[in-house]
């Protein structure tokens, strides 16, 4: 029972990060029906920028609490990623908005490769370590151990996801986003600036990606120029698992994917003597994804989408 609780905690922590990244995918797809494969690299950029700022402050001997230094790194990463998301939409995607669907898809993959190489040129190929500045406290919960970092990740993820749902469902901007997603031409006739709404969608998704990148680097203690590829792929899988285009589906898919990975690596790894352990945890997640898509192609919470004219 203790092992089950521990694996569930680990899975929920990992899944909350997947959910934050998956929200960026699902928001963009809901409005443009575009898979922004560069979104994983924006997450990576958030982690790298945050670590660069944190490393500079620590190296300069700034006399501040570790949490405050980490917060400065996060606050630096968020606007950088927001500007990056805005630039990508404006330069790479907007000119191809009415092109055949294959063109923006190829462009998204190209942007992903470009961002990887830019990060490699700036920070190099080596792994960058997260300085040990965050609290390392451990707490017992139902026989399992949960750390201060895990608690912070869970609480921050819940707050951000609740704030996003509130913004989309209850604010004027959210109504404009939903109107643009349903019928962009009609929304434009009703006074909605479609281009601005689409840009803001990319900006919001990029802000969440920056926070997720910071969380991953703090959780694992490392960042790397290639880290966004698999993280983005899993987050996209989480969005599809829950029902892409659906905010609740992205959150559910992310949490489920994290729990499935954790339970698969823990239990099946033990049953196979470590042969199918943590190094093969991706297998379990993608196997369940394939199974769900075979049985329910629209995803767990997928909604019926009317084809646009």
TAZI-V761611 format. One line per field, one symbol per residue. ss: DSSP state (h for helix, s for strand, l for the rest). phi: phi as a letter, one per 20 degrees, with the letter a starting at -180 (. if undefined). burial: 1 if it has 9 or more other ideal C-beta (glycine too) atoms within 8 Angstrom, else 0. A space follows every 50 residues. Layout:
BEGIN
ss = ???
phi = ???
burial = ???
END
This chain:
BEGIN
ss = lhhhhhhhhhhhhhhhhhhhhhhhhhhhhhhhllllllhhhhhhhhhhhh hhhhhhhhhllllllhhhhhhhhhhhhhhhhhhhhhhhhhhhhhhhllll hhhhhhhhhhhhhhhhhhhhhhhllllssllllllllssssllsssshhh hhhhhhhhhhhhhhhhhhhhlhhhhhhhhhhhlhhhhhhllllhhhhhhh hhhhhhhhhhhhhhhhhhhhlsslllhhhhhhhhhhhhhhhhllllhhhh hhhhhhhhhhhhhhhhhhhhhllllllhhhhhhhhhhhhhhhhhhlllll lllllllll
phi = .ffffffffffffffffgffffffffffffedlceefeffffgfffffff fffffffffemfecggffffffffffffffffffffffffeedffdfdeg fffffffffffffffgffffffdneffdeegfdegdfcceclnddcefff ffffffffffffffffffecdfffffffffffbffffffeneefffffff fffffffffffffffffffembbbfdfffffffffffffffeofndffff ffffffffffgfffffeffffemnfddffdffffffffgfffffebgenf dfdfdefff
burial = 00001111111111111111111111111110011111111111111111 11111011000000011011011101110111011101110111010000 00111011111100110011000000010100110000101001011111 10110111011001111100101101111110010111000101001111 11111111111111111110011010111111111111111111111111 11111111111111111110010001100111111101100110000011 110000000
END
